[in-house]
Amino acid sequence: MDILEKLRALEQRRKGKAGSSPLATLVTGRNLERFRQERKVAIEQFVPGRILACASGSCFLSVQHFPHDHQQGFHRLPETYPLELLRRLAAGEEDLAEPAPHLVYLDTETTGLAGGAGTFAFLVGLGYWSRDKEPREFIVEQFFMRDYDEEPALLEALDERFRQEGFSAVVTYNGRRFDVPLLVSRHIANRRRDPIARLPQVDLLYPVRQLWKLRHGDCSLAHIERQVLGVRRQGDIPGAEIPRTYFQFVRGGDPRRMIPIFSHNTDDILSLAALTGRVLEQLSVTSPEQLDPVESYSLGRIHLRNGSLEQAGVFFERLDPEQLPFQIYLRSQRELSLAHKRRGQWDKAVQLWCETVEVFESRPPDDEESRGLGLFAFEELAKFFEHRRKEWDQARQFVLRALELAGRLHCPEAENRLRHRLARLERKSASPQHRPEHGEDDARDEM
């Protein structure tokens, strides 16, 4: 009789009835391995897949095939991609030169969101188009470690798939900051060289924010897929519950509770693929009539950041202040006017500032940002007439109009700037030969 059996016997005698001791539920080292093996085998009964044997051990692999016309929400999964637009989204775009790039969509389910050495990617999902079948299929593969000792095998199987398929780029959602660094760190911990970080990265979170944050606010994948793709998930597991569910599985919990996690990961990958097509479709729009006003502004801003001033102007110049939030209209006027100013296109810049002044005086806003954007146009016109035209009286008139508005709208910082400008203009008006005491003031002010 070992010590554990003696303790159970003592506990039963003390309580006077058999089977009541909590010691009866203890898992000893002798049967822990048996429990683990039973749990590992049990996952195959509920999730379609097979055990994948590797040199490093074994892991579980689930494979699903979707037809070429499969739709995620209202959108089909794209099979081809406009290369120039795709390269614009990719970090490391100089390596993305193939005419028909072979993309892999990657999403992980992890034991936590903090990252670091204690975080594991227990489920790694890949999605990609088959290249040896006609019609083509979209394949979703999910590499799952049924216990922590299967991580080396999972990474080995994942690396082998990257080698076999020769992917051109990795598409993720916030993967540049989370999924990819996590997988890189897990490879380092297992003394493996990862095949992922060397590939161009297409992180859809950034273009999605640029295109739809103003319209939809929340840019989580779950929210964007509902609003942009029309996806409605049924019975989805909340992301916050996924680590806890996996911990329960590892400790011997019901394997059926893992089914929603596999389904969640599959939906994430399908949405990634459909969203890639939707983003590229939006970036290829050439006419603002195809978009609502807020989307038109967002797309114009993307063109502006990419240096396509002419294309940005197509979307900005047709914005109607009556059809979109006033703050957004003022932002578009400011951003486009500054782009014209940097290029020395003063007539276009002045026209935009004058339009802003006219609209601003007719409907003064009640929020701080809009007040600043409107007063900005007055100040730019004052700078233009002071430094470019040397028409100091005209510049003074714009400053006075702005001062009156700044006082009425309670903008003390703007009032201080404008009073300083007004004092300098009055000195110049009084004496045409007058120059500022600090010679660099004019040059700095004109920037």
C-alpha positions as CSV (number, residue, x, y, z in Angstrom):
1,M,0.0,0.0,0.0
2,D,1.6,3.3,-1.1
3,I,1.2,6.6,0.7
4,L,-1.7,7.8,-1.4
5,E,-3.7,4.7,-0.7
6,K,-3.0,5.0,3.0
7,L,-4.2,8.6,3.0
8,R,-7.4,7.6,1.2
9,A,-8.0,4.8,3.8
10,L,-7.5,7.2,6.7
11,E,-9.8,9.7,5.1
12,Q,-12.5,7.1,4.7
13,R,-12.2,5.8,8.2
14,R,-12.4,9.4,9.6
15,K,-15.6,10.2,7.7
16,G,-17.1,6.9,8.1
17,K,-18.2,6.3,4.5
18,A,-16.3,5.2,1.5
19,G,-15.7,7.2,-1.7
20,S,-16.3,10.6,-0.1
21,S,-12.6,11.8,-0.1
22,P,-11.5,14.5,-2.5
23,L,-8.2,12.6,-2.7
24,A,-10.1,10.1,-4.9
25,T,-10.0,12.6,-7.7
26,L,-6.2,13.2,-7.6
27,V,-4.3,12.5,-10.8
28,T,-1.0,10.8,-10.1
29,G,2.1,10.7,-12.3
30,R,1.3,7.1,-13.1
31,N,-2.0,7.8,-14.8
32,L,-1.4,11.4,-16.1
33,E,0.2,10.1,-19.3
34,R,-2.8,7.8,-19.9
35,F,-5.2,10.7,-19.5
36,R,-3.3,12.8,-21.9
37,Q,-3.2,10.1,-24.5
38,E,-6.9,9.5,-24.2
39,R,-7.6,13.2,-24.7
40,K,-5.3,13.4,-27.7
41,V,-7.1,10.5,-29.4
42,A,-10.5,12.0,-28.4
43,I,-10.1,15.2,-30.5
44,E,-10.2,13.1,-33.7
45,Q,-13.7,12.0,-32.8
46,F,-15.1,15.5,-33.0
47,V,-12.9,17.5,-35.4
48,P,-12.2,16.0,-38.9
49,G,-8.5,15.5,-39.3
50,R,-5.6,13.1,-38.8
51,I,-2.5,12.7,-36.7
52,L,0.5,14.1,-38.5
53,A,3.8,12.4,-37.7
54,C,7.0,14.4,-37.9
55,A,10.6,13.9,-36.9
56,S,9.9,16.0,-33.9
57,G,6.9,14.0,-32.8
58,S,3.2,14.3,-33.9
59,C,0.5,17.0,-34.0
60,F,-3.1,17.1,-35.2
61,L,-4.0,18.4,-38.7
62,S,-7.4,19.4,-39.9
63,V,-7.9,20.1,-43.7
64,Q,-11.0,21.6,-45.4
65,H,-11.6,22.2,-49.1
66,F,-13.8,25.1,-50.3
67,P,-15.0,25.4,-54.0
68,H,-13.7,28.2,-56.2
69,D,-17.1,30.0,-56.0
70,H,-17.3,29.9,-52.2
71,Q,-18.7,33.1,-50.7
72,Q,-17.9,34.6,-47.3
73,G,-20.8,36.8,-46.6
74,F,-21.6,38.6,-49.9
75,H,-18.2,38.3,-51.4
76,R,-16.3,35.5,-53.2
77,L,-12.8,34.7,-52.3
78,P,-10.4,36.3,-54.8
79,E,-8.3,34.0,-56.9
80,T,-6.3,36.7,-58.7
81,Y,-4.9,40.0,-57.4
82,P,-3.9,43.4,-59.1
83,L,-0.2,43.2,-58.5
84,E,0.5,46.9,-58.2
85,L,-2.3,47.4,-55.6
86,L,-1.1,44.3,-53.7
87,R,2.5,45.6,-53.6
88,R,1.2,48.9,-52.2
89,L,-0.2,47.0,-49.2
90,A,2.9,44.8,-48.6
91,A,5.8,45.5,-46.4
92,G,8.9,44.2,-48.2
93,E,7.1,44.9,-51.5
94,E,10.4,44.7,-53.4
95,D,10.2,40.9,-53.0
96,L,6.7,40.7,-54.3
97,A,7.3,40.7,-58.0
98,E,5.6,37.5,-59.3
99,P,2.8,38.2,-61.8
100,A,0.5,35.7,-60.0
101,P,1.6,35.7,-56.3
102,H,0.8,32.7,-54.2
103,L,-0.7,34.2,-51.0
104,V,-1.2,32.4,-47.7
105,Y,-3.7,33.7,-45.2
106,L,-2.5,33.1,-41.7
107,D,-4.3,33.3,-38.3
108,T,-3.4,31.9,-34.9
109,E,-5.2,31.0,-31.8
110,T,-3.0,31.5,-28.7
111,T,-2.8,31.0,-25.0
112,G,-2.9,34.8,-24.4
113,L,-2.6,38.2,-26.0
114,A,0.4,39.5,-24.1
115,G,3.0,37.7,-26.2
116,G,6.4,36.9,-24.8
117,A,8.0,33.5,-23.9
118,G,4.9,32.2,-22.0
119,T,2.5,32.6,-25.0
120,F,2.0,29.6,-27.3
121,A,0.2,29.5,-30.7
122,F,-1.7,26.2,-30.1
123,L,-3.6,26.4,-33.4
124,V,-2.1,27.8,-36.6
125,G,-4.5,28.1,-39.5
126,L,-3.4,28.6,-43.2
127,G,-5.6,29.3,-46.2
128,Y,-4.4,29.2,-49.8
129,W,-5.5,28.3,-53.3
130,S,-4.6,24.9,-54.7
131,R,-2.3,25.0,-57.7
132,D,-2.6,21.5,-59.0
133,K,-6.4,21.3,-59.5
134,E,-8.9,22.7,-62.0
135,P,-11.2,24.2,-60.9
136,R,-9.1,25.4,-58.1
137,E,-10.0,24.9,-54.4
138,F,-9.4,27.1,-51.4
139,I,-7.7,25.0,-48.8
140,V,-7.8,25.7,-45.1
141,E,-5.3,23.7,-43.0
142,Q,-5.2,23.9,-39.2
143,F,-2.1,22.7,-37.3
144,F,-3.1,21.9,-33.7
145,M,-0.9,20.9,-30.7
146,R,-2.9,18.7,-28.4
147,D,-0.5,19.3,-25.6
148,Y,2.5,21.5,-25.1
149,D,5.0,18.7,-26.0
150,E,3.6,18.8,-29.5
151,E,4.8,22.3,-30.3
152,P,8.0,21.2,-32.1
153,A,6.0,18.9,-34.4
154,L,3.5,21.7,-35.1
155,L,6.3,24.1,-36.1
156,E,8.0,21.4,-38.2
157,A,4.8,20.6,-40.1
158,L,4.1,24.3,-40.6
159,D,7.6,25.0,-42.0
160,E,7.3,22.0,-44.3
161,R,4.1,23.4,-45.7
162,F,5.7,26.8,-46.4
163,R,8.6,25.0,-48.1
164,Q,6.3,22.8,-50.3
165,E,4.0,25.6,-51.4
166,G,6.5,28.3,-51.9
167,F,4.2,31.1,-50.8
168,S,4.9,34.6,-52.1
169,A,3.5,36.7,-49.2
170,V,1.7,36.3,-45.9
171,V,-1.7,38.0,-45.3
172,T,-2.8,38.6,-41.7
173,Y,-5.0,40.9,-39.6
174,N,-2.8,42.6,-37.1
175,G,-0.3,39.9,-37.8
176,R,2.6,42.2,-38.3
177,R,2.5,43.1,-34.6
178,F,1.2,39.9,-33.1
179,D,0.9,36.6,-35.1
180,V,4.1,36.8,-37.0
181,P,6.4,38.0,-34.1
182,L,4.8,35.3,-31.9
183,L,5.6,32.5,-34.4
184,V,9.1,33.8,-34.9
185,S,9.7,33.7,-31.1
186,R,8.3,30.2,-30.9
187,H,10.7,29.1,-33.7
188,I,13.6,30.7,-31.8
189,A,12.5,28.9,-28.6
190,N,12.6,25.6,-30.4
191,R,15.9,26.4,-32.2
192,R,14.3,26.5,-35.6
193,R,14.6,29.0,-38.4
194,D,11.2,30.4,-39.3
195,P,10.1,30.7,-43.0
196,I,7.5,33.4,-42.3
197,A,9.3,36.6,-41.3
198,R,11.3,36.6,-44.5
199,L,8.2,36.9,-46.7
200,P,6.5,40.1,-47.6
201,Q,3.8,40.9,-45.1
202,V,0.3,42.1,-46.0
203,D,-1.4,43.2,-42.8
204,L,-5.0,44.1,-43.7
205,L,-5.6,46.0,-40.4
206,Y,-3.8,49.1,-41.7
207,P,-5.7,49.6,-45.1
208,V,-9.0,48.6,-43.3
209,R,-8.4,51.4,-40.8
210,Q,-7.6,53.9,-43.6
211,L,-10.7,52.9,-45.6
212,W,-13.4,52.3,-43.1
213,K,-12.5,53.5,-39.6
214,L,-14.3,56.8,-40.1
215,R,-17.4,55.1,-41.3
216,H,-17.6,52.0,-39.0
217,G,-15.4,53.0,-36.0
218,D,-14.5,49.6,-34.6
219,C,-11.9,47.9,-36.8
220,S,-11.8,44.5,-35.2
221,L,-12.0,41.7,-37.7
222,A,-15.3,40.5,-36.3
223,H,-16.9,44.0,-36.7
224,I,-15.5,44.7,-40.1
225,E,-16.5,41.3,-41.5
226,R,-20.1,42.1,-40.4
227,Q,-20.2,45.6,-41.8
228,V,-18.1,45.2,-45.0
229,L,-18.5,41.6,-46.0
230,G,-21.9,40.9,-44.6
231,V,-20.7,37.9,-42.5
232,R,-23.0,36.6,-39.8
233,R,-21.4,34.0,-37.6
234,Q,-23.6,31.5,-35.8
235,G,-22.5,30.0,-32.4
236,D,-19.1,31.7,-32.5
237,I,-16.9,31.6,-29.4
238,P,-15.8,35.0,-28.1
239,G,-12.0,35.5,-28.5
240,A,-11.5,36.1,-24.8
241,E,-12.8,32.6,-24.0
242,I,-10.4,30.8,-26.4
243,P,-7.3,30.5,-24.1
244,R,-9.4,29.3,-21.1
245,T,-11.1,26.7,-23.2
246,Y,-7.7,25.4,-24.5
247,F,-6.3,25.3,-20.9
248,Q,-9.4,23.2,-19.9
249,F,-8.8,20.8,-22.8
250,V,-5.1,20.3,-21.9
251,R,-6.1,19.5,-18.3
252,G,-8.4,16.8,-19.5
253,G,-11.6,18.7,-20.4
254,D,-14.3,17.7,-22.9
255,P,-12.7,17.8,-26.4
256,R,-16.0,18.8,-27.9
257,R,-15.4,22.3,-26.5
258,M,-12.6,22.7,-29.0
259,I,-15.0,22.5,-32.0
260,P,-16.0,26.2,-31.8
261,I,-12.3,27.2,-31.8
262,F,-11.5,25.3,-35.0
263,S,-14.7,26.9,-36.6
264,H,-13.7,30.4,-35.4
265,N,-10.3,30.0,-36.9
266,T,-11.7,28.8,-40.2
267,D,-14.1,31.8,-40.4
268,D,-11.2,34.1,-39.6
269,I,-9.2,32.7,-42.5
270,L,-12.1,32.8,-45.0
271,S,-12.9,36.4,-43.9
272,L,-9.2,37.4,-44.4
273,A,-9.3,36.1,-48.0
274,A,-12.6,37.8,-48.8
275,L,-11.5,41.0,-47.1
276,T,-8.3,41.1,-49.2
277,G,-10.5,41.1,-52.4
278,R,-12.7,43.8,-50.9
279,V,-9.8,46.1,-50.0
280,L,-8.2,45.7,-53.4
281,E,-11.6,46.4,-55.0
282,Q,-12.0,49.6,-53.0
283,L,-8.5,50.8,-53.8
284,S,-9.2,50.3,-57.5
285,V,-12.2,52.6,-57.5
286,T,-11.6,55.6,-59.8
287,S,-14.8,57.6,-59.4
288,P,-16.3,59.0,-56.2
289,E,-19.8,58.4,-57.5
290,Q,-19.2,54.7,-56.6
291,L,-18.7,55.5,-52.9
292,D,-20.5,57.2,-50.1
293,P,-19.0,60.6,-49.1
294,V,-17.1,59.3,-46.1
295,E,-15.5,56.4,-48.1
296,S,-14.7,58.9,-50.8
297,Y,-12.7,61.0,-48.3
298,S,-11.0,58.0,-46.9
299,L,-9.9,56.8,-50.3
300,G,-8.8,60.3,-51.3
301,R,-6.6,60.4,-48.2
302,I,-4.9,57.1,-49.1
303,H,-4.1,58.5,-52.6
304,L,-2.7,61.6,-51.0
305,R,-0.5,59.7,-48.7
306,N,0.8,57.6,-51.6
307,G,1.7,60.9,-53.4
308,S,-1.1,60.7,-56.0
309,L,-2.2,64.3,-55.6
310,E,-4.2,64.3,-58.9
311,Q,-6.1,61.2,-57.9
312,A,-6.7,62.4,-54.4
313,G,-8.2,65.6,-55.8
314,V,-10.7,63.6,-57.8
315,F,-12.2,62.3,-54.5
316,F,-11.7,65.4,-52.3
317,E,-12.9,68.1,-54.7
318,R,-16.3,66.6,-55.1
319,L,-17.1,66.3,-51.4
320,D,-20.2,68.2,-50.4
321,P,-20.2,69.7,-46.9
322,E,-23.9,69.0,-46.7
323,Q,-23.5,65.2,-47.3
324,L,-20.8,64.3,-44.7
325,P,-19.8,65.3,-41.2
326,F,-18.5,68.9,-41.2
327,Q,-15.3,67.9,-39.4
328,I,-14.4,65.4,-42.2
329,Y,-15.1,68.0,-44.9
330,L,-12.8,70.5,-43.2
331,R,-10.1,67.9,-42.9
332,S,-10.3,67.1,-46.6
333,Q,-10.0,70.8,-47.4
334,R,-6.9,71.2,-45.1
335,E,-5.1,68.1,-46.4
336,L,-5.6,68.8,-50.0
337,S,-4.7,72.5,-49.7
338,L,-1.5,71.7,-47.9
339,A,-0.6,69.2,-50.7
340,H,-1.1,71.9,-53.3
341,K,0.9,74.3,-51.1
342,R,3.9,71.9,-50.9
343,R,3.9,71.7,-54.7
344,G,3.7,75.4,-55.2
345,Q,0.2,75.2,-56.7
346,W,-0.9,78.4,-54.9
347,D,-4.0,79.1,-57.0
348,K,-5.6,75.8,-56.0
349,A,-4.6,76.1,-52.4
350,V,-6.0,79.6,-52.1
351,Q,-9.3,78.5,-53.7
352,L,-9.6,75.7,-51.1
353,W,-8.9,78.1,-48.2
354,C,-11.5,80.6,-49.6
355,E,-14.1,77.9,-49.9
356,T,-13.4,76.8,-46.3
357,V,-13.7,80.3,-45.0
358,E,-17.0,80.8,-46.7
359,V,-18.5,77.6,-45.4
360,F,-17.0,78.1,-41.9
361,E,-18.4,81.6,-41.5
362,S,-21.9,80.4,-42.6
363,R,-22.0,77.5,-40.1
364,P,-19.5,77.9,-37.2
365,P,-18.9,74.4,-35.6
366,D,-19.3,73.5,-32.0
367,D,-16.4,71.0,-31.7
368,E,-12.8,72.0,-31.0
369,E,-11.2,70.2,-33.9
370,S,-13.5,71.7,-36.5
371,R,-13.0,75.2,-35.0
372,G,-9.2,74.7,-35.4
373,L,-9.6,73.5,-39.0
374,G,-11.7,76.5,-40.0
375,L,-9.4,79.0,-38.4
376,F,-6.5,77.3,-40.1
377,A,-7.9,78.5,-43.5
378,F,-8.0,82.1,-42.3
379,E,-4.4,81.9,-41.1
380,E,-3.2,80.3,-44.3
381,L,-4.8,83.1,-46.3
382,A,-3.2,85.7,-44.1
383,K,0.2,84.1,-44.6
384,F,-0.4,84.0,-48.4
385,F,-1.2,87.7,-48.7
386,E,1.5,88.7,-46.2
387,H,4.4,86.7,-47.6
388,R,3.5,85.8,-51.2
389,R,1.6,88.9,-52.4
390,K,2.9,91.5,-49.9
391,E,-0.6,92.8,-49.6
392,W,-0.5,93.4,-45.8
393,D,-3.9,95.2,-45.6
394,Q,-5.6,92.2,-47.2
395,A,-3.8,89.8,-44.8
396,R,-4.9,92.1,-41.9
397,Q,-8.6,91.7,-43.0
398,F,-8.4,87.9,-42.8
399,V,-6.7,88.1,-39.4
400,L,-9.4,90.5,-38.0
401,R,-12.2,88.2,-39.3
402,A,-10.5,85.2,-37.7
403,L,-10.0,87.0,-34.4
404,E,-13.7,87.9,-34.3
405,L,-14.6,84.2,-34.8
406,A,-12.0,82.9,-32.4
407,G,-13.3,85.2,-29.6
408,R,-16.9,84.1,-30.3
409,L,-15.9,80.4,-30.4
410,H,-13.7,80.6,-27.3
411,C,-10.4,79.6,-28.9
412,P,-7.8,81.4,-26.7
413,E,-4.7,79.8,-28.2
414,A,-5.8,80.8,-31.7
415,E,-6.5,84.3,-30.4
416,N,-3.0,84.7,-29.1
417,R,-1.5,83.6,-32.4
418,L,-3.7,85.9,-34.4
419,R,-3.0,88.9,-32.1
420,H,0.7,88.4,-32.6
421,R,0.2,88.2,-36.4
422,L,-2.0,91.3,-36.3
423,A,0.6,93.4,-34.4
424,R,3.2,92.5,-37.0
425,L,1.0,93.3,-39.9
426,E,0.1,96.7,-38.4
427,R,3.8,97.5,-38.0
428,K,4.3,96.6,-41.6
429,S,1.3,98.6,-42.8
430,A,2.5,101.6,-40.9
431,S,6.0,101.4,-42.3
432,P,6.6,99.5,-45.7
433,Q,10.3,99.3,-44.9
434,H,9.7,97.7,-41.5
435,R,11.0,94.2,-41.0
436,P,10.5,91.9,-37.9
437,E,13.1,92.2,-35.2
438,H,13.9,88.5,-35.7
439,G,14.8,88.1,-39.3
440,E,13.8,84.5,-39.5
441,D,10.2,85.1,-38.3
442,D,8.8,85.7,-41.9
443,A,10.4,82.5,-43.3
444,R,9.2,80.4,-40.4
445,D,5.7,81.8,-40.6
446,E,5.4,81.1,-44.3
447,M,6.0,77.3,-43.8
